[in-house]
Amino acid sequence: MIDDAIKHCESVERVGIRAILFTSLVNKDKETNLKRVKNWKELEKEINKFINNNICNSIYCSPIGKIQIEAKEDKIVKIELIKNNDIKLENSNKATLECKRQLEEYFSGKRKKFDIKYVLQGTTFEKNVWEELYKIQYGETVTYKEIAVNIGNPEAVRAVANAIGKNNLLIVIPCHRVIGSNGKLTGFSAYTEDKTGIEIKQELLSLEGNKRWK
């Protein structure tokens, strides 16, 4: 199977494909990942993503599911939950590995604040919301209404919720710390095959010792 993948990539005239593929084969689940590829174009698409966009990534198997960390040069651009059977090739760099290390510390209870370089990609309004989210302290929660008030737009509760749902930096920008005005947990865009968004949100808040929710 690995030989087939290499031969396929050798037939594709794109600089660096073989190097990235060999990097991915270092992973302990390399055979499992390659066996999931039903169409070589799927693998080629994933590889080209790294080449064309200069993206590096690391995979972290966390307590809530498999997390992919993406970086462009020395800045993190995305942290997201991915499905267990998603075809993802690892092409790590210093930034993604450092972020992975800090996430491991977070889940082990040794880290409460992240110290990484990242890039927010969105509208001015969305960035204002995400920057406000970043201020929420470990173990605390705020409501959507409080976020809207804090950014100077108290009537924009629905727009705030939409912006929170577009957060691309899971955990680091702690959207899981936002709850409804009634104290109940509301929708959470991150989910896996085994856990709903609400279940993951509850796990993260429980990890942080937060009890301000119903």
N, C-alpha and C positions, 0 to 999 in steps of 0.2 A: 504493500500500500504506500509506504513512504517513497519507494523507488518510482512508483507511478506518479506521485505528486511532483517529485523532482523533475522527471522527464517532461511532465506537462509544463512546468514553469520554465524549463529550458527552451520550450517551443514558443514561449511568449516573449516578445522583444521589448522588455521593460527593464531598465537598469535597476539592479538591487533586489529583484524579486527572489533570486536564489538565496541571497544573504539573509533576507527577512524570513524566508521559509525555514532555513536551517536554524535561525534563532528560535523560531517557534517549536522546532522539534526537540529542543532541550527540555521542554516541559514534561513533567512526569505523566501527563495524560495525552501525550502526543499521538499514540496509536488510536485512542478513543476519539480524539478530535478528527483525525483524518478519516476514520471509518464513517463518520457522520456526513461527510461530503458526498452528496448524491450527484452533484453537478460541478465539474471543475471550474466553471465560470463563477460559481459562488466563492470558491477559494481565491480565484484571481481577483474578484471584486474586493475582497477583504484586503488582499495584499496591495492592490492599487490605491486603496484608501490611505495607507501609510506613505506610499511613494509620492502620490500627487499632492497630498496635503501636509507632508512632512510631519506626520503624527506618530508619536511614540506611545506605547501603552503597557500597562501591567495588569494582571488579573489577581484579585485577592478573594480567596474563598472565606468569606466572613460568616459569623453566626447567623446573619439574616439572609444569606445567599451570596451568589457569585457577583463580585463588584469589579467593573472595569474602570480603570483610571487612564485617562488620555491626557497627553501633554503636547504642546507645540514649543519646541526648544526647552526653556527652563520654567515654563508656566503651565499649570494645570488648566485644561479647558473643559474637561468633563469627568464627572464621577457618577456612575450609574449602575443600577442592578441589571444584570443580564440573565437570560434564561440558561439553564444548565446545558442545553443542547445547541446553543448559539455557536457558530464557527468564529472563533476569535483567536488570532495569532498574536503572540506576545513579541513586542519589540521595545523593551524597556529602556529608559534612560534614567539619569540621576534624579530627575524631578518625579517621575512616576514611582520609582522605588522608595524615595523619601516619603511621598504621600502614603504609599502602602504601609510603610513602617509606622507612620503616625496613626493610621487607621487601626493597625494591630494594637497599638498602645491604647487607643480609645476603647476598643472592645474589651481589653483586659483591665479596664478601669484605671489606667495609669496616665491618661491624658484627658484634659477637659477643654483645651483650646488648641486649635491647629495653627501651625506656623509654616505656611507654604505660600508660594507665589501662585496666583491664579488670575485668570482673565474672565470677566463677566461679559457674555455675549447676548445682547438684547436691546430693547428700546430704553430710552432714558427713564421712563416710568418703571419698567421692570428692574432696571439696575438700582433705582432708588429703593424699591421694595427689598431686593436681595441684600443690599447694604444694611438695611434696617434689620433684616433677619440675622445677619452676622453678629449684631450687637446682643442678641439674646443669650444670656449666660447659661452655662451648663446647669442642668437641674431646674431651670425655670421655664415657664411657658407664658405666652401672650396670646391675645385673641386677634382675629383678622381686623376687627374694628380698631384695636389699639395700634396695629401697624398702620392702618389708614390715617389715623389721627397723627401719629408720629411723623409721617412723611408730608403732613400738611394738606391732606386730601380726605377728610373724614367721611365723605359720601361715597368714596370709591372702594367700598368693601368688596364688591363682586370683582372689580378689576384687580384688586390686591390678591384675591383668591386665585384668579387666573394666572397672575404673574408668579405666584408661589408654585403653582402647578407646573410651570416651565423651568423651575430651578434645575440647572444642569450639574450642580456641585453637591450631590447628596451628602448629608451629614456635616460636611465642612461649612456649607451655608445651611444652617439647621432648620429647614422648613418643618421638620417633625415636631418642633417646639411651638407650633401654632395650633390653637384649638378654637372651638366655637365659643361664642359669648355665653352659652349655657353650660360651659365646662365639659362638653362632650367632644370626643375625638371625631374629626371630620375626615373627608377624603384625603388620600395620600397617593400620589401618582406612582410611587415605587412599589412594585410587587413582584412575586415570583410564581412559579408553577405551584408551589406548596403553601404560600402565604399571601393573604390579601394585604393591600396597602395599610388598612387599619391595624391589622395584626403586627405588621412591621413597625408602624408608628408606636404602638403600645410597647413593643419590645425595646425600642430605643429610649423611650421615656422611662421605662422601668429600669433600664441599665443606668440611667442618670439619677435614679432615685426620685423621680418626679411623681407627685401624687395629686397634682392639680388637674385631674380629669376624671370623668365618669365613665 
